């Protein structure tokens, strides 16, 4: 049973080599909720996520868990039992089978001199089943496609069985089917297992469909934080991305749909792509 955990970042100032990339970063991940981080390239999304994962030490501010304990005060093992991150890229180990790679996710539960992990095999099997990689359990990971490997790394995170799951652009390398299945799985983890999920997404429509809350970053600051319909507005998005963006709402579900307006897909064109006549 996954323990329900909240994770908060407050007043975070994050920098690289003296250059500030996130200022006054604020975000709260709650059990059973999906929070999507969106914004243009360079807005600080991934840096903020890495700070929540303790991979980027803040210049100021704090990352805390729901009991008020600073994330920095926990041992690496204790933190890894609570929070895990699927990063944008990971080194691919040569000649290692999928099942063994997924088993890496059990590292917080194994002691240096005591390798017993009574729940490990079941956790690995469950993670592989959830991500659809069971059939490739005995294949070397360096023979997999990019999309297959992405699912294996997600399975590794799930095997870690944490209350907080951080995902940095998880749909990268996935074809349409697996994008949909992965996002469905993310929603299931929140709804059925109470996992607190923070996910960086570039696709605004995916964010609108999957997220309970959306955090919009622009130039290193949180411009808006709230339900998708409140954050994904034409004025906020057009200003952040520097391009016209139309926003519509499904009259039945209320789901937000966004549409960037370029030179060749303006509102005056018909669905067929034929220029409108006067």
C-alpha positions, 0 to 999 in steps of 0.5 A, spaced: 500 500 500 502 506 497 503 511 503 499 518 501 504 523 502 504 531 500 510 535 497 511 542 497 516 547 495 516 554 498 519 561 496 524 557 492 530 560 488 534 556 484 540 558 479 545 555 475 552 558 476 550 564 479 544 565 474 537 565 477 532 561 473 527 560 478 525 565 483 520 565 488 517 558 486 511 555 489 508 548 488 504 543 492 503 536 490 497 533 494 495 525 494 490 523 489 492 529 485 495 530 478 499 537 478 502 539 471 507 544 470 507 547 463 510 553 460 515 555 454 522 552 454 527 555 459 521 557 463 524 553 469 519 547 469 524 541 469 529 545 474 523 546 479 521 539 478 528 537 480 528 541 486 522 537 489 526 531 487 532 534 491 537 534 485 537 541 485 539 544 491 535 551 492 539 558 494 533 559 498 526 557 500 524 550 502 522 543 500 518 539 505 513 533 506 506 533 509 509 533 516 513 539 515 520 535 515 525 538 510 526 534 504 534 535 506 533 533 513 532 526 510 537 520 508 537 519 501 534 512 503 528 515 507 527 520 501 527 515 496 522 511 499 517 517 499 519 521 492 521 518 485 523 522 479 522 519 472 527 524 468 528 526 461 534 521 460 537 516 463 544 512 461 542 505 458 546 499 461 548 495 456 546 487 457 542 488 463 535 485 462 528 489 463 526 485 469 533 487 472 533 494 470 526 495 473 528 492 480 533 498 480 527 501 483 527 497 489 534 500 492 531 504 497 528 497 500 535 493 500 541 494 505 548 494 504 549 488 507 542 485 507 539 484 500 533 481 502 527 485 499 521 480 501 516 485 497 521 486 491 519 481 486 511 482 487 513 490 486 517 489 480 511 484 477 506 489 478 510 495 475 512 491 469 504 489 468 502 496 469 507 499 464 506 493 459 513 491 459 512 484 462 513 481 455 519 484 454 522 482 461 528 478 459 530 482 453 536 486 454 534 494 455 539 496 450 535 492 444 529 496 446 526 502 442 526 509 445 518 508 447 519 501 450 525 504 454 521 510 456 516 505 459 521 501 462 524 507 466 517 508 468 516 501 471 522 502 475 519 508 478 513 505 480 517 499 483 520 504 488 512 504 490 513 512 493 507 516 495 510 522 490 511 521 483 515 526 479 515 526 471 519 530 467 516 530 460 514 522 460 511 522 453 517 523 450 519 518 445 512 515 445 507 514 440 500 516 440 497 510 443 503 509 449 502 517 450 495 516 452 496 509 456 501 513 460 497 518 461 491 514 463 496 510 468 498 517 471 491 518 472 489 511 475 495 512 480 492 518 483 485 516 483 486 509 485 492 509 489 492 516 492 499 518 489 501 525 489 504 526 482 507 532 479 508 532 471 512 537 466 508 537 459 509 541 453 502 539 450 497 543 453 491 539 451 494 533 455 495 537 461 488 540 461 485 533 460 490 529 465 491 535 471 487 537 477 491 543 477 496 546 472 502 551 474 504 555 468 511 558 469 514 564 465 521 567 465 522 563 472 516 565 475 509 562 477 504 566 473 498 562 475 496 556 479 490 553 479 484 548 475 486 548 468 480 552 466 483 558 470 490 557 468 489 555 460 486 562 458 488 565 452 491 571 455 495 568 460 498 563 454 499 568 449 503 572 453 507 566 456 508 563 449 509 569 445 504 567 440 496 567 439 493 561 442 485 560 442 482 556 447 475 553 447 471 549 452 467 542 451 460 544 453 459 537 456 465 535 459 468 543 460 475 540 458 479 545 455 482 545 448 488 550 446 490 551 439 496 555 437 495 560 431 501 560 426 501 564 419 498 557 416 493 555 421 489 562 422 482 562 425 480 564 418 482 558 414 477 552 413 478 545 417 480 542 410 486 547 410 483 551 404 483 559 405 477 562 406 474 566 400 470 572 401 
